[in-house]
Amino acid sequence: MTTEAKPKLRIRDLWKVYGPRASEIFADRSTPPTEEELGRHALFGAVKGASFDIWPGELITVMGLSGSGKSTLVRAVSRLIEPTWGHVLLDDEDLLAANPARLIELRRHRMGMVFQNYALLPHRTVLENVALPLEVRGEPKAPREERARQMVDLVGLTNRIDHFPTQLSGGQQQRVGIARSLAVDPDIWFLDEPFSALDPLIRHELQDELLRLQKIVRKTILFITHDFDEAIRLANRIIIMEEGRIVQIGTPEEIVLNPKDQYIANFTKNVRRADVITAGSLARPHEGPVGGTVAGGTRIIDAAGQVLGSEAPVGVLDAQGRLLGALSKAEVLDMVLERPAA
């Protein structure tokens, strides 16, 4: 996460209500809906009072069971569907107050979107599909194709640039979708289960690709998934939803170590702790020489090779480069092998 003082996106008390006359009932109100009102009017709250911030450069995942409201949330935040109540502030501009012309401008210049359905145009090549949003906003052919070539190269499809979608695998088609959404250089990137329809091996490959891209482009990302392993692998923080409400927000480590209730504990019970616990949490006080160092935010699974290959404990550094403590070979091995603590 960035150290910048202001969130890139702020969501405050966001509601999406479905049912007869829902928009009319809650129009021009000074207070948000309540559960009692929903019941009285036979309405359904798909998103109920969601509030959270996304910081510049942060990748935050939203997850929950089917019907929990996660996809409705991202569609309401991006105004693909109209929220019933609340505020969505992008750099202090309320997206819910934007008129249709302003909303189109924001989508063309500041938002990128990737969904499970690639929605590629079959009669256009990879290059032409990636350049499409730039064409739509009226950019000349030469600069838009140059930008598209850069994005195609970024996602590793240079040797497929003149192919048509039917000549690509599912993973390659999704890479085209990612390149197309990055072509406009968005401030905020919405991804709604972009890898869920892919085979596990391809899904893992594209997760790696997203992590690689994020190191380069540093976008602010709201990523929807139903896969907890995917969430903890990708996210700086995780939002977990149940029946339209946000139940818990935290880092993967916080959620695995301190699930708020049984609903969340059920998601975390099969998670391998070494994939989530960081070196800073496992470090113990240490005096004497160390066999190299790792950052406190390094996950144990990523530090294990260095620790197990070192004769001396490996030092753990905080964000300022100060020694927090050290990792012992025995403790790291116990966690990697999932052995109970002595």
Residue pairs with C-beta under 8 A, 6 or more apart in sequence:
1 55
1 57
1 58
1 236
1 237
2 55
2 56
2 57
2 58
4 55
4 56
6 91
7 53
7 54
7 55
7 56
8 54
8 55
8 56
8 58
8 90
8 91
8 187
8 188
8 220
9 53
9 54
9 77
9 88
9 89
9 90
9 188
9 220
9 222
10 53
10 54
10 87
10 88
10 89
11 50
11 51
11 52
11 53
11 54
11 77
11 86
11 87
11 88
11 89
12 51
12 86
12 87
12 88
12 89
13 32
13 49
13 50
13 51
13 85
13 86
13 87
14 47
14 49
14 50
14 51
14 73
14 76
14 77
14 83
14 85
14 86
14 87
14 88
15 26
15 32
15 33
15 45
15 47
15 48
15 49
15 50
15 83
15 84
15 85
15 86
16 45
16 46
16 47
16 69
16 72
16 73
16 76
16 81
16 83
16 84
17 26
17 33
17 38
17 43
17 44
17 45
17 46
17 84
17 85
18 43
18 44
18 46
19 38
19 41
19 42
19 43
19 44
20 41
20 42
20 43
21 41
22 41
22 43
22 84
23 82
23 84
25 37
25 41
25 43
26 33
26 84
26 85
29 85
32 49
32 85
32 86
33 43
33 45
33 48
33 84
33 85
35 45
35 48
37 43
38 44
38 45
45 244
46 69
46 72
46 244
47 69
47 72
47 73
47 76
47 83
47 244
48 69
48 243
48 244
48 245
49 86
49 245
50 73
50 86
50 245
50 246
51 246
52 60
52 239
52 246
52 249
54 60
54 188
54 220
54 221
54 222
55 220
56 218
56 220
57 218
57 219
57 220
58 220
58 221
58 236
58 237
59 214
59 219
59 221
59 223
59 234
59 235
59 236
60 221
60 222
60 223
60 235
60 236
60 237
60 238
60 239
61 223
61 224
61 225
61 230
61 231
61 234
61 235
61 237
61 238
61 239
62 70
62 73
62 74
62 222
62 223
62 224
62 225
62 238
62 239
62 240
62 241
63 70
63 224
63 225
63 226
63 227
63 228
63 231
63 238
63 239
63 240
63 241
63 267
64 70
64 226
64 240
64 241
64 242
64 247
65 226
65 242
66 226
67 243
68 241
68 242
68 243
68 244
69 241
69 243
69 244
69 245
70 224
70 225
70 226
70 241
71 192
71 193
71 224
72 81
72 244
73 224
73 241
74 190
74 192
74 222
74 224
75 81
75 192
76 82
76 83
76 88
77 88
77 95
77 190
77 222
78 95
78 107
78 111
78 113
78 190
79 88
79 95
79 96
79 98
79 103
83 96
86 96
87 94
87 96
88 94
88 95
88 96
89 95
90 106
90 110
90 187
90 188
91 187
95 103
95 106
98 106
107 113
108 133
108 136
108 137
108 184
109 137
109 184
109 186
110 184
110 186
110 187
110 188
111 184
111 186
111 187
111 188
111 189
111 190
112 181
112 182
112 184
112 186
112 188
112 189
112 190
112 219
113 181
113 189
113 190
113 191
113 192
114 174
114 177
114 178
114 181
114 189
114 190
114 191
114 192
114 194
115 177
115 191
115 192
115 193
115 194
116 192
116 193
116 194
116 196
116 197
118 165
118 173
118 174
118 176
118 177
119 177
120 129
120 165
120 173
120 176
120 177
121 128
121 129
121 132
121 165
122 164
122 165
122 166
123 164
124 132
124 164
124 165
125 161
125 162
125 163
125 164
126 152
126 157
126 160
126 161
126 162
126 163
126 164
126 165
126 168
126 176
127 145
127 148
127 149
127 152
127 161
127 162
128 148
129 165
129 176
129 180
130 148
130 151
130 152
130 176
130 179
130 180
130 183
131 144
131 145
131 147
131 148
131 183
132 180
133 180
133 181
133 183
133 184
134 143
134 144
134 147
134 148
134 183
134 184
135 141
135 144
137 184
139 147
144 183
147 183
148 179
148 183
149 161
151 179
151 180
151 182
151 183
152 158
152 160
152 161
152 176
152 179
154 179
154 182
154 213
154 216
154 217
155 175
155 176
155 178
155 179
155 209
155 213
156 175
156 209
157 172
157 175
157 176
157 179
160 167
160 168
160 172
165 173
165 176
168 176
169 202
170 197
170 198
170 199
170 202
171 198
171 202
171 205
171 206
174 194
174 195
174 198
174 206
175 206
175 209
177 194
178 194
178 209
178 210
178 213
181 189
182 189
182 213
182 217
182 219
186 219
187 219
187 220
188 219
188 220
188 221
188 222
189 219
189 220
189 221
189 222
190 221
190 222
191 221
191 222
191 223
191 224
192 224
193 224
193 225
193 226
194 206
194 223
195 202
195 203
195 206
195 207
195 225
195 230
196 203
196 225
196 226
196 227
198 206
203 230
207 230
207 233
207 234
210 234
211 233
211 234
214 221
223 231
223 234
223 235
225 231
225 234
228 267
228 268
228 271
229 271
231 238
231 252
232 238
232 252
232 256
232 271
232 275
232 276
233 275
235 251
235 252
236 251
237 249
237 250
237 251
238 248
238 249
238 250
238 251
238 252
238 255
239 246
239 248
239 249
240 246
240 247
240 248
240 249
240 255
240 263
240 264
240 267
241 247
242 263
247 260
247 261
247 263
247 264
248 255
248 259
248 260
248 261
248 264
250 258
252 276
253 276
253 277
253 278
253 281
255 264
255 267
255 268
256 268
256 271
256 273
256 276
256 277
257 276
257 277
257 281
259 265
259 267
259 268
272 301
272 338
273 300
273 335
273 338
274 299
274 300
274 301
274 304
274 335
274 336
274 338
275 299
275 300
275 301
276 299
277 299
277 300
277 335
278 296
278 297
278 298
278 299
278 300
279 294
279 295
279 296
279 297
279 298
279 299
279 300
279 303
279 316
279 327
280 296
280 297
280 316
280 318
280 324
282 300
282 327
282 331
282 332
282 335
283 296
283 316
283 324
283 325
283 326
283 327
284 325
284 326
284 327
284 328
284 331
285 325
286 313
286 315
286 323
286 325
286 326
288 312
289 312
290 312
290 313
290 314
290 315
290 323
290 326
291 306
291 307
291 310
291 311
291 312
291 313
291 314
291 315
292 306
292 310
292 314
292 315
293 314
293 315
293 316
293 317
293 323
294 303
294 306
294 314
294 315
294 316
294 317
294 327
295 316
295 317
295 319
296 316
296 317
296 318
296 319
296 324
297 319
300 327
300 332
300 335
300 336
301 336
303 314
303 327
303 332
304 332
304 333
304 336
306 314
307 313
307 314
307 327
307 328
307 329
307 332
308 329
308 332
308 333
310 329
313 326
313 327
313 328
313 329
314 326
314 327
315 323
315 325
315 326
316 323
316 324
316 325
316 326
316 327
317 323
317 324
318 324
333 339
334 340
334 341
334 342
